[in-house]
Amino acid sequence: MSKMKLMSVRIYFGLGSLLVPRKMAKKSFELFQKVRKKKVRQREEIFFEKARSFKVYYDKEAIDCFELGEPNGPIVFLVHGWDSNAGSMSKIAFKFAAKGYRVLAFNLPGHAFYKSSTTNLLECKLAFQAVLDFVNPNKTFSVVSHSFGSAVVANALAGQSFKVDKLVFLTNPNKIEDIFKEFKRIIGLNKRAYRFLIKHTSQLLGGPISSLDVTRNLNSINYNDLLMIHDFYDQVLPYENSFQINSDIKSSQLITLEKIGHYKMLWNDEVVGRTVAFVDGEEVL
């Protein structure tokens, strides 16, 4: 967002918060759900060209799904982040496929090729659950996720009967209200309008926002091990998120790296290598 546009947004929500706080709460929620659809890059297009595509029919719009690798191999699901697409994890996908895994990925609702350009964590959670139900894995499987996708994974798997082997979070949020607070600061929403925003969100969820927190949901997943990889200087999701989860969750491991970025990490040889090795059962330090 350009500085001029950001200034306009802040003026709009700042003044609106004073005059019509309830209306601004709903308007801000609409903005919060908006996906910035980016052009699919050439290295991502290769993934979509080589993967077998299929649809999983879902309430809002059929989910775009993709498969690579050995059809009878151990399953690993890949879940991408916000404003991205399944092809963003293609370097990881091809690495797993080369090792005999059955790699399954999908575009989150509102992203990539969908008509819709809005979504939220609850909708993405339900979409992943729909994919899981469609695939119906009868053996343990693993999941690798990036950024917002890690929150999707934690929420989708919580309370489910699936047995998960390895979880890999390539950065992740933790307390979801922290994201709302940062959003409030960016757009200039005042305290009263923000309270209405939280109330509106809680009503849609049917419970408090804290029910979406990653740590809370990890405690309700039947999994063996969790690996988190996070750049200490990540400018998108603070490193503190992974540090706190690693402190609170026993069956977890945190690898701290520097200068791998938030998005570029998905193409980093060290990150890809450690991710695949961990899921493969090797010790990674």
C-alpha positions as CSV (number, residue, x, y, z in Angstrom):
1,M,0.0,0.0,0.0
2,S,1.5,3.4,-1.0
3,K,2.0,6.1,1.6
4,M,-0.7,8.3,0.0
5,K,-3.3,5.4,0.0
6,L,-2.4,4.5,3.6
7,M,-2.9,8.1,4.7
8,S,-6.3,8.1,3.0
9,V,-7.2,4.9,4.8
10,R,-6.2,6.3,8.1
11,I,-8.2,9.5,7.7
12,Y,-11.2,7.5,6.6
13,F,-11.1,5.1,9.5
14,G,-9.9,7.6,12.0
15,L,-12.8,10.1,11.4
16,G,-15.3,7.3,10.8
17,S,-14.4,5.7,14.1
18,L,-15.4,8.9,15.9
19,L,-18.7,9.4,14.0
20,V,-19.9,5.9,13.3
21,P,-17.8,3.3,15.2
22,R,-20.1,0.3,14.5
23,K,-20.1,0.9,10.8
24,M,-16.3,1.4,10.8
25,A,-15.9,-1.9,12.7
26,K,-17.7,-3.7,9.9
27,K,-15.9,-1.8,7.2
28,S,-12.6,-2.6,8.8
29,F,-13.5,-6.3,9.0
30,E,-14.2,-6.3,5.3
31,L,-10.8,-4.7,4.7
32,F,-9.1,-7.2,7.0
33,Q,-10.4,-10.1,4.8
34,K,-9.2,-8.6,1.6
35,V,-6.6,-10.6,-0.3
36,R,-4.0,-8.9,-2.5
37,K,-3.9,-11.2,-5.4
38,K,-0.4,-11.2,-6.8
39,K,0.6,-12.3,-10.3
40,V,1.7,-15.9,-10.3
41,R,5.4,-16.0,-10.9
42,Q,7.2,-18.1,-13.5
43,R,8.7,-20.5,-10.9
44,E,5.2,-20.9,-9.3
45,E,3.6,-21.6,-12.8
46,I,5.9,-24.6,-13.2
47,F,4.3,-26.2,-10.2
48,F,0.8,-25.7,-11.5
49,E,1.9,-27.0,-14.9
50,K,3.4,-30.2,-13.5
51,A,1.0,-31.0,-10.7
52,R,-2.2,-33.0,-11.1
53,S,-5.1,-30.7,-10.4
54,F,-8.4,-31.6,-8.9
55,K,-11.3,-29.9,-7.1
56,V,-12.8,-30.4,-3.7
57,Y,-16.3,-29.0,-3.6
58,Y,-16.9,-26.7,-0.8
59,D,-19.6,-24.2,0.4
60,K,-18.3,-21.0,-1.1
61,E,-16.2,-22.0,-4.1
62,A,-14.6,-25.3,-5.2
63,I,-11.1,-25.6,-3.7
64,D,-8.2,-25.8,-6.2
65,C,-6.1,-28.8,-5.2
66,F,-2.8,-30.1,-6.6
67,E,-0.9,-33.4,-6.3
68,L,2.7,-34.4,-7.0
69,G,4.9,-37.4,-6.3
70,E,4.2,-41.1,-5.6
71,P,0.4,-41.8,-5.3
72,N,1.0,-44.5,-2.7
73,G,3.8,-42.7,-0.8
74,P,3.5,-41.1,2.7
75,I,1.4,-38.0,2.5
76,V,2.6,-34.5,3.2
77,F,0.2,-31.5,3.0
78,L,1.5,-28.1,2.1
79,V,-0.4,-25.0,3.2
80,H,0.7,-21.6,1.9
81,G,0.4,-18.2,3.5
82,W,-1.7,-15.0,3.1
83,D,-1.6,-13.2,-0.3
84,S,0.2,-16.2,-1.8
85,N,-0.6,-19.5,-3.6
86,A,0.2,-23.2,-3.6
87,G,3.0,-22.7,-6.1
88,S,4.9,-20.5,-3.6
89,M,5.9,-23.8,-1.9
90,S,6.9,-25.6,-5.1
91,K,10.6,-26.0,-4.2
92,I,9.6,-27.9,-1.1
93,A,6.9,-29.8,-3.0
94,F,9.3,-31.0,-5.7
95,K,11.9,-32.0,-3.1
96,F,9.3,-34.2,-1.3
97,A,8.1,-35.6,-4.5
98,A,11.6,-36.7,-5.5
99,K,11.9,-38.6,-2.2
100,G,8.7,-40.6,-2.9
101,Y,6.1,-38.6,-1.0
102,R,2.6,-38.0,-2.1
103,V,2.5,-34.2,-2.0
104,L,-0.9,-32.5,-1.6
105,A,-1.4,-28.7,-1.8
106,F,-4.3,-26.3,-2.4
107,N,-5.0,-22.6,-2.8
108,L,-6.5,-21.1,0.2
109,P,-10.0,-19.5,-0.5
110,G,-9.9,-16.1,-2.0
111,H,-6.3,-16.6,-3.3
112,A,-4.8,-17.2,-6.7
113,F,-7.4,-18.3,-9.3
114,Y,-10.6,-18.0,-7.3
115,K,-13.3,-15.4,-8.3
116,S,-13.5,-14.3,-4.7
117,S,-10.8,-12.1,-3.2
118,T,-11.8,-12.2,0.4
119,T,-11.4,-14.8,3.1
120,N,-10.6,-15.3,6.8
121,L,-9.0,-17.8,9.1
122,L,-12.3,-19.6,9.9
123,E,-13.1,-20.0,6.2
124,C,-9.5,-21.3,5.4
125,K,-9.7,-23.7,8.3
126,L,-12.9,-25.2,7.0
127,A,-11.4,-25.4,3.5
128,F,-8.4,-27.4,4.8
129,Q,-10.8,-29.7,6.7
130,A,-12.8,-30.2,3.5
131,V,-9.5,-31.3,1.7
132,L,-8.6,-33.6,4.6
133,D,-12.0,-35.2,4.5
134,F,-11.8,-35.6,0.7
135,V,-8.3,-37.2,0.8
136,N,-9.3,-39.2,4.0
137,P,-5.7,-40.4,4.8
138,N,-5.8,-43.7,6.6
139,K,-2.2,-43.5,7.8
140,T,-0.3,-40.8,9.7
141,F,0.7,-37.8,7.5
142,S,2.7,-34.6,7.9
143,V,2.0,-31.0,7.2
144,V,4.3,-28.1,6.2
145,S,2.9,-24.6,6.4
146,H,4.1,-21.1,5.8
147,S,3.1,-17.9,7.8
148,F,-0.7,-17.5,8.0
149,G,-1.0,-21.1,6.8
150,S,0.4,-22.3,10.1
151,A,-2.6,-20.8,11.9
152,V,-4.8,-22.5,9.4
153,V,-3.2,-25.8,10.1
154,A,-3.4,-25.4,13.9
155,N,-7.1,-24.6,13.7
156,A,-8.0,-27.2,11.2
157,L,-6.4,-30.1,12.9
158,A,-7.4,-29.2,16.5
159,G,-9.8,-31.7,17.9
160,Q,-9.7,-33.9,14.9
161,S,-9.2,-37.7,15.0
162,F,-6.3,-37.7,12.4
163,K,-2.9,-38.9,13.6
164,V,-0.2,-36.4,12.4
165,D,3.4,-37.3,12.4
166,K,5.4,-34.1,11.7
167,L,4.3,-30.5,11.7
168,V,6.6,-27.8,10.2
169,F,5.8,-24.2,10.6
170,L,7.9,-21.9,8.4
171,T,7.0,-18.8,10.5
172,N,3.7,-18.5,12.2
173,P,1.5,-16.2,14.2
174,N,0.5,-17.1,17.7
175,K,-2.1,-14.9,19.5
176,I,-4.5,-13.9,16.8
177,E,-5.6,-10.7,18.6
178,D,-2.0,-9.5,18.2
179,I,-2.7,-9.4,14.4
180,F,-6.0,-7.5,15.0
181,K,-4.2,-5.0,17.2
182,E,-1.5,-4.4,14.6
183,F,-4.3,-4.0,11.9
184,K,-6.0,-1.4,14.2
185,R,-2.8,0.6,14.5
186,I,-2.1,0.5,10.8
187,I,-5.6,1.8,9.7
188,G,-6.1,4.2,12.6
189,L,-9.1,2.6,14.2
190,N,-10.0,4.1,17.6
191,K,-10.6,2.0,20.7
192,R,-14.4,2.1,20.6
193,A,-14.5,0.9,16.9
194,Y,-11.9,-1.7,17.7
195,R,-14.1,-3.1,20.5
196,F,-16.9,-3.4,18.0
197,L,-14.6,-5.1,15.5
198,I,-13.6,-7.7,18.1
199,K,-17.2,-8.2,19.1
200,H,-18.3,-8.7,15.5
201,T,-15.5,-11.2,14.9
202,S,-16.3,-13.1,18.0
203,Q,-20.0,-13.3,17.0
204,L,-18.9,-14.8,13.6
205,L,-16.7,-17.3,15.3
206,G,-19.2,-18.2,17.9
207,G,-16.6,-17.7,20.6
208,P,-13.6,-15.5,21.7
209,I,-10.8,-14.7,19.3
210,S,-8.5,-16.5,21.6
211,S,-10.0,-19.7,20.4
212,L,-8.0,-19.2,17.2
213,D,-4.6,-18.9,19.0
214,V,-2.0,-21.3,17.6
215,T,-0.6,-22.5,21.0
216,R,-4.1,-23.3,22.3
217,N,-5.0,-25.3,19.2
218,L,-1.6,-27.2,19.1
219,N,-2.6,-28.7,22.5
220,S,-5.6,-30.3,20.8
221,I,-3.7,-31.9,17.9
222,N,-2.6,-35.5,18.0
223,Y,0.9,-35.1,16.5
224,N,4.4,-36.4,17.2
225,D,6.8,-33.5,16.6
226,L,6.7,-29.8,15.6
227,L,9.6,-27.9,13.9
228,M,9.5,-24.1,13.6
229,I,11.9,-22.2,11.4
230,H,11.9,-18.4,11.8
231,D,14.1,-15.5,10.8
232,F,15.1,-13.6,14.0
233,Y,14.5,-10.4,12.1
234,D,11.3,-11.4,10.3
235,Q,9.5,-8.1,9.3
236,V,6.1,-9.8,8.7
237,L,5.5,-12.1,11.6
238,P,7.6,-11.5,14.7
239,Y,10.1,-14.1,15.8
240,E,8.6,-13.9,19.3
241,N,5.6,-15.9,18.0
242,S,7.8,-19.0,17.5
243,F,9.9,-18.4,20.5
244,Q,6.8,-18.3,22.7
245,I,5.3,-21.4,21.2
246,N,8.5,-23.3,21.6
247,S,8.6,-22.3,25.3
248,D,5.0,-23.4,25.8
249,I,4.9,-26.6,23.8
250,K,7.0,-29.6,24.8
251,S,7.1,-31.5,21.6
252,S,8.6,-28.7,19.6
253,Q,11.9,-27.5,18.1
254,L,12.8,-24.0,17.0
255,I,15.5,-23.3,14.4
256,T,16.5,-19.6,14.4
257,L,18.0,-18.3,11.2
258,E,19.0,-14.8,10.0
259,K,18.7,-13.1,6.6
260,I,16.4,-15.7,5.1
261,G,13.4,-13.3,5.0
262,H,9.8,-14.1,5.3
263,Y,8.8,-15.0,1.8
264,K,12.2,-15.8,0.4
265,M,12.7,-18.5,3.0
266,L,10.5,-20.8,0.9
267,W,13.3,-20.9,-1.8
268,N,16.2,-21.1,0.6
269,D,18.2,-24.4,0.2
270,E,18.9,-24.7,4.0
271,V,15.2,-24.2,4.9
272,V,14.0,-26.6,2.3
273,G,16.6,-29.2,3.2
274,R,15.9,-29.0,6.9
275,T,12.2,-29.2,6.4
276,V,12.4,-32.3,4.2
277,A,14.9,-34.0,6.5
278,F,12.8,-33.4,9.6
279,V,9.7,-34.9,8.0
280,D,11.9,-37.7,6.8
281,G,12.7,-38.6,10.4
282,E,16.2,-37.2,10.5
283,E,17.6,-35.1,13.4
284,V,17.9,-31.4,12.4
285,L,19.9,-28.9,14.5
